[in-house]
């Protein structure tokens, strides 16, 4: 039995689809039954558990051969780092009780770094805590998700300007479509590896710059869109206006400081890089259809 936490997210759903495509038994862990109808239709067993309920999480993992986990982000928490670390504590405690033979954790590019990486430092903490478990571990470190541009693309089409925290806008950076991460995770789970620790990096078929994002979006929208470096002093106010807490905004800003310093990438000399098949144009095309 494969148990998937975060089953209703883009990554979790794609993992489940890949597993079910091969006829593998799946238990999808969700917070509410009404969010699981399509997962039931796919042939999943459904378990209801809140991420903060260690006992319920442990029960949901009962009989699991492998468990896929993802740390939920706390974008509106007053202390985002503390809340995410608490979620990690609960998940690890549940895994320690249920003792699956293997665990696959969705992690982040740069998670090998132990300081000054903002949100990515939470994934460093996740990996460190999981290493305490007596299970075969796979860390699937994901590059930045292409879908993150959905927060800005509509406004960029209206104004002709795409502001970015990536500096300079000509710099190429790793990125991946979130569902492709789920497909890669499904393939890894099906491989049944029992190595004590495997580290895999997931990114798309190509690297892009913010100028590439603006150019492709402009071509699809039929208008010129210019990429623009958002001044560092404007980052946190702009992020808070977008609906996240000041605490989470600080973590985002620290992450992009690390990005712009060239620190966020695949860990040198460690693990393989698996490439998703979905390019940026395909993601932006889908995104713009839904605007």
Buried (B, 14 or more C-beta within 10 A) or exposed (E): BBBBBBBBBBBBBBBBBBBBEEEBBBBBBBBEEEBBEEBEEBEBBBBBBEBBBBEBBBBBBEEBBBBBBBBBBBBEBEEBBEBBBBBBBBBBBBBBBBEBEBBBBBBBBBBBBEEEBBBBBBBBBBBEBBEEBEBBBBBBBBBBBBBEBBEBBBEBBEEBBBBBBBBEBEBEBBBBBBBBBBBBBBBBBBEEBEEEEBBBBBBBEEBBBBBBBBBBBBEBBEEEBBBBBBEEEEBBEBBBEEEBBEBBBBBBBBBBBBBBEEBBBBBEEEBEEBBBEBBBBBBBEBBBEEE
